[in-house]
Amino acid sequence: MRRPGLSALGLAAVLALGLLQPPRPGLGQGTVGAAPAAALLAAAERRAREGDATGALADYEQIVRQFPESPEAPEAMLRIARGQLAAGDRDASLAAVARLAAAYPGAPQAASGLVLEGRMRAERPVGLDDLEGARKVLEKVWLLFPASAYPGLDARSAARVLDGEIALRLGRDAEATTSFLQVVEMEPLSPWTADARIGLGEALVRGGEWQAAAESFQEALAVVGAASESLARARRRLALLDRRLLRPASGAELWSRARVAPVPGAQLDRLTGVAADDRGGLLLVDSGGGGAALLASAEGALDGRWPVRAGERPSWGRDGAAYIAADDAVLLPGASGRRFRRPGRDRDLDGIRAIERGAFGDWIVLGSRSDGVLSYPAEGADGRPLLGGDGDPVDLATDGLDRLLVLEKKGRRVVRVGPGDGRPETVVRGAWRQAAALAVDPFGYIHVLDAGEGRVHSYDPAGVEIGTAGPLLPGAIELRRAEDLAASGDGRLFIADARTGLIVIE
């Protein structure tokens, strides 16, 4: 019962401290239960903002337990699922989503819970069936929460966008287009409209409809309230579209500008490795002065520096983490390394030269020439051969369809392998003197660094050469000792040159 003169917010604070007996379980949203539930939810939100995640979760649980019939209960249960995921407990988050769906099947929060479950299953799949399973979870959102009964439900748009993105990963462009168009044409305008426009543009690019793709990316920029990251992604895709498709079609040079890019706060001694994420963030390996890994923002500012030994190729995983191949281990800057066992032998793999993360969290490791390319599960040290070393593989990359690409120096080719147990196919054959590094941009364009000639060769996704750069780049910048290559989400190329430093061509 409410004490005379005690406000709802004051009651919530007392309840949180355990100084007053809470109302009995089972009280609904009548005069006794509703106000305390709302106050407790506000207190939990305040705890969360202040960084007290444990206390916030406890308050959410108390709402569900003490006020199960209140309007705040399904929201609290959704917050529990999100909080467990933020804490790294994926299983607990999935369990909370299941509780939410069972207890409040018609609540809008249940639709948001399904979207959360679909995202979790898509982000950590162990096979193609998991991606299909994620799509089936998402399908429930628009089947169980149709627009006729739930007009303006954002979760429906979110589910459609995520479904389209998964369909793109699976190479099912027509299905992806359908999901994105459902959001664009059938749902109210919302921040998700921008993401649907971007996804639609990427599907159109794959179909060769460049002009329609450009219009879709441009329309994403006009969506009021779109997330800043979505707007930035649309701008990156427009820049990439211009560099890869529109500029060459007009007869202009593929590469029109080059510059040496200093990293403020870092003195580069002998730059030998570079990796770029979709946003243009850079991971650099400097092999001089004992060895160091440097993390730089898209604007070139130094964000971190760590000592590394025997640093080889850096790379970015689908999970957004940065990795460095370092002879006998894979290093995460600022964290411990990951080791792998040589197949069929009771000793660790050494001679690691490059690393990629596969479609299902697997580790794709480029070892010595005798080891070739090996695949290891996300957890565990036992791997299996994926591609032999007869062609002398020297670098790895992945494309937007989760396919692995391998650059062979002796074989003078780029080999493509589908996710899972896909068969290797030759996608590019070159006459390179010394193939050294490989990069693939978000539209699937392939770039090969020929260190012997000091030249970069660019190819479309079908393997047709579309242009070259070097050894003398625009601006009279010379590739003197180029060792590594990376492509960003806006189509720029970054070259690690041991003598010149970090070079950007665009």
N, C-alpha and C positions, 0 to 999 in steps of 0.2 A: 504494500500500500504506500501511497505517496505521503510523505510527512508534510504537515502544514508549513507553507512558506518556502519549500525547497523546490527550485526550478528544475525543469527537465534536464538541462545541461548539468546542473549540480548533482542531480540524481545519477546521471551517467558517470560522473567522476567518482562518486561514492561507490557505485557498483564496481567500477574498474579497480578500486582499491580494496574491494572485498569488505567494506565497512558496514554494508547493509544487505540484508537478505534480498535477493532478486525475486521478482514475481514468480509464481509457480509455473513450471513448464506447461505448455498447451494453451496459454492465454493467447488469444488472437489479436486482431487489430482493433480491439475495443478501446475504451477510454483508459484502461489500465496499461495495456501492452504497447500501444502504438507509439506514444511519445517517447518512452524509454528506448525503444528500438531505434528510432530516428536519432536520438541523442547519442546513443552508443555508436551508431554508424558514423556520425560526425566526429566523435572522439577517436574512432579507429582511423579515419582518414587523416586526422591531425597527427596521430602517431606515425602513420606511414610517411607523411610529408617531413616529419622530423627525423626520419631514419630509424625509427623503432619498429622494424618489420615484425619481430616476434610478438610485441605487444599488440600490434594491429591485427595480426592473425588470431590472437587470443580473443580480441574483441569481436571479430567477425564470427568466430566459432560460438561465442556466447549469444550473439543475436540469433544464429540458426538454432541453437539449443533451447534458449529461453523464449524466443518469440517466433516460432516457426511459421505462424500464419500472418505475420506482418508483411507489409510490402517491401520492407528492407531485407527480409530473409534471402530471397533469391539473389539480390545484389551482393549481399555479404558472402554468399556461397561462391559467386563468380569471382569476387575479390580474393577469396581463399585460393581458388584455382590459379589465379594470376600470381598471387604471392608465393605459392609453392613453386611455381615455375621460375620465378625470379630468384628464389633461394636455391635453384638447381635440382629440386626434387621433382623430376618429370613424372614419375609414377604416382606420387601424391597428387600432383596437379590433374592427371588423367582421372584419378579416383574421385577427385572433387567435381570434375565435370560430369562424371557418371552419376554422382549423388544429385547434382543440380538437375540433370535431365529426368531422373526418376522422381524427385520430389516436386519439381515445378515444371512439368513438361510444356505448359503453355506460356510460360513467362518469357518475355523478350530476352532476358539474361540467359535462358537456356540456348537460344540461337547463338548468342555470343560465345557461350561455352563450346558449342559444336565447332565454331570457327577456330577457337583456340585449340581444340583437339586436332582439327585438320591441319593446322599449322605445325603443331608438334610432330605429328606423324610424317608430314612432308619434309621437315627439317632433319629428321634422323631416320631415314628409311634404311632398311637392310636389304632391300630388293625391289624390283619393279612392282611386286604385289603390294608393298607398303604404300607406294605412291597411288596405286589404284584404290587402295583402302582409304587413303586420305580423301580422295575425290568422292568416294561413297559417303563418307561422313559429311562432307560439305554439301552434297546433294540434298541431305536431309533438311538443310536450312531453308532452301526455297520450296521444298515439298511440304514441310510441316508448318512453315511460316509464310504462306503466300501473300502477295501484295493485297489481295482482296480483303484479308483479315488483319493484316499488319502493314498498313500503308506507311511508307517512310522509314521502314526498319533498316538501319545501316548495316546490320549483320548480314542481311541478304546480299547487299552489294559487296561486302567484304568477302563473303563466301564465293561469289562469282569471280571476283578478281583473283583470289588464290587458286581457284579451280583452273582458271585460264592460264595462270603462271605454271601450274603443274603440267597442264596439257602441252604447253610450249616445251617444257623439259622432256616430255615423252615424244616430241616430234609430231603431235597431233594438232597441227595448226588450225584446221577447220573447226575442231571442237573448241580450241582456245578462242578463236574469233567469235564463236557463238556466245561463249560466256562473257567476253568483254562487251559485245554488242548488247547483251541483255542489260548490262549496267548503264551503258551509254544511252540506249533508246527507251528502256522500260522503267528505270528507277529514277527517283527524284535526284536532282543535282546535289552532289555531296563531294567531300574530299576524295572519296573512292572513285569518282568519275575521272579524275586526273590519272589515277593508276590504271583504270580500264583503258583510257585513251593511249597511254604509253604501251600497255600490253598489246593493244590492237595494232599500234604502229609497228611493233617488233614482228608481229605475225604478218603484216603486210609486206615488210621488208623481205621476209623469207619467200613470199610469193612473187617477188619482183615488182610490186606496186609501189615504186619509190615516191611518186608524187602524193598518193593517198596517205602513205606513211608519214611524210613530212607534214601534211595537213593535220593528221591525228596528233603528232607530237606538239604541233603549234597550238592546237585546241586545248591540249592538256595545260599549257601555260596560262590559259584564260580562265581556268576553273577557280572561282572565288573560294578562298578558304583551304586550298590544297596544301598539303604538308610541304614544308620547305625542301625536304629531301626529294619528294616527288617532282617538284618544279626543277630542282637541280638535275635530276635524272633525265627529264624531258629535254633540258638544254644540252646535256651531254649527248643524247641520242641524235638531236638535230645537228650538232657539230660532227658527230661520227657519220651521219648520213651525207653531209656535205663533203667530207673528206674522202669517203670511200666511193660514193656513187654520183652525186650531182657534179662535183668538180671535174672528175675525169670525163663525164659525159659531155661537158661543155668544151672539152679540148684543152683544159688547163692542166698544168703539171700536178701529179698526185701529191708531191711534197713541195710546198712553196716557201717554207721558212725553217730555219734551224737556229739554235742558240745554245750556248753553254750556260747551264743553270747552277749557280752556286747554292749551297745549302747554308743559310745563315747560322752561325754558331758552330760550324763543322769545317775542319780543315781536311779536305780529302787528299789522301796520300797516293793510294793506288787502288782506284775503284775497279772492282772486278765483278760485281753482281748487282742487279737491280730487278725489283718486282714492283708492279703497280696494281692497286685495287681499282674497282670500278669508279670510285670517286676521284682517283688520281693521287691517292696517298702512296708514298714510296717506302720501300724497304731496301736499303743499300747495304752492300758488303764491301768494306774497305780492307784489303789484305795487307796494307802497309802498317808499320808501327805496331806489330803484334796482333793486329786483326780486330775489327770492330764491326758491329751491326748498327745502322742508324735508321731511325724511323722518322720520316718527314711528312708533313701535311701536304695537301694538294697545292697549297700556296708556297711550299718550299721551306716552311719553318721547321726547325729541328724539334721533334717531339720526344726523342729518347735516344740513348746510346748505350750499347752493351758490348763488353769484350767477347769475341768469339775466336776460336782457334780453328785453323784449317777450314775456314769458311768457303763454301762452294756456291751453289745456286740458292738464292732466296725465292720464295713463292708465297702467294696468298691462297688460303683455302676457301672453299665455299662457306665455311663457318665464320669467315672474316678474320681468322687467325693468321699470323705471319709465321713462316717456317724457314729454316736454313738447313740445307744439306751440309753436314760437316764431317765427312770421312766415315766415322764409325757410329754416327748418331744423327738424328734430326733434332735441331734445336728450336725452341720457342724463345725469342728474345726476352731476356729477363726471367726465364723459367728453366726448369730441368729439361733434359733431352729425352728422346724416345729412341730405344735401340731395337734392332730386329735380328732374328736368328737366321743364319744362312740355311736355306732349305736342305734337308738331309744331313746336316752337320750340327754338332753340338758346340757351336761357337757363333759369336755375333758377326753380322754382316759388316764389312768395312769397305772402303772405297766408294761410299755413297756420293753421287755427283749431283743429283737433282731429286726433287720430291713433288708430288701432287696429291691432292685428296680426290678420291673418286666419287662417283654419284651416290654411293651408299656409305660414305664415311670411311671407306677403305683407304689404305695408304699405298700409293703407287711409287715405288722406289726404283731409281736408276742407279744400279751398282756398277761395279767394274765391268770391263768388256766381257769377262768370262761369266759374269752373273746375268748381264742383260737387264731387262725390266721385270721387276717382281711385284706381286700384289699381296698385301697383308690385310687381314680384317681390321676393323676399327679397334677391336680389343684383341690382344694376343700377339705373340711374336712369331708364329709359324706362318710362312708365306708360300706362294707357289709361283713358278715362272709364268710370265705373261707374254714376253717377247724375247727371243734369243739375242745374243750379242754379236752375231756374225756381221751385221751391218754397222757395228760400232755406234750404238745410240749415244748421243751426247746431250740431249735436252728433252724435256717433257712440257706439255701444255694441255689444257682442256678447253672445249668449246661450249657454246650455250646449250647443246644437246647432251651434255655430260659425256661426250666422247673424248677419249684420250688420243693425243697426237704425239708422235715420237719422231724426233729428228735424228737421222742416221748420217754420220759423217762418211763412212766408207761406202755405204749403200747409196749416198747422194739422193735421198728421198725423204719424204714425210709420210709416215704410216699412221693411219687412223684406226682406232679400235673402239667399237661400241661398248656401252656400259654392260656390266656383267661379263658374259663369255662371248662377246662379239668377235667376229673374225677380223683379223688385220687386213686392211686394204691400203694400197698405195694411192695417196691423193695428190702428191706433188713429186715430180722428178726434176732435179736441177743439175747444172753442170758446175756446181760450186767447187772452188779450190779447197776450202777448209770450212765446212759447215760448223758453226759454233753455238748458235743460240736460236731459240724458237719463241714466237709470241703469237697469240690469237686474240682478236678483239671480240666484243660482244656480238657482232654480226657474222662471226665465223671467218673473217679474213685472216690469212696466214702470212706471217712475216718471218723470214729466215735471215740470220746474220751470217754472211760469208766473211770470216775473219781474214782469210787468205787474200781477198781482193779489197777488203775494207768497204763492203757494200751490203746494203739491205735489199732483199728481193721481196716484193709483196705479191700475193696471189689471192684470187677470189675463192669462195668456199669450194668451188669445183676444181681448184688447182690451176686455173689459168693465170699466168703472170700479168699483172696490171701496171707495174711500175717498179723502179729501182731508185735508190738513193745512195750517194757516196761514190768514190771515197771523198770527193770534195762536195760538201753540202752547201745549200744556199747560205749566204753570209760568209763564204770563204772559210767555213769550219771544216777541218779535215779529220776523218776517222783515221787515227794513227795506230791505236792498239785496242780496237773494240773487242770486248769480251762477253758482254751479255746484253739482252734486249728484253723490253717489256712494252705492253700496249695498255693504255688506260681506256676508260669507258667512253671518252669523247674522241677516240681515234688517234691521239698523239702517241708517238713512239719515244721511248726513253732508252738511251744507249749508255752502257757503262764502258767508258774508255779509260784504260789504265793510265794513259798519259794526259789526255785532254780533260777528263773528268766526266761529269754528267751532262749528256747532250740530249736536247729535246728537239725532235723534228715534227713538223705539223703542216 
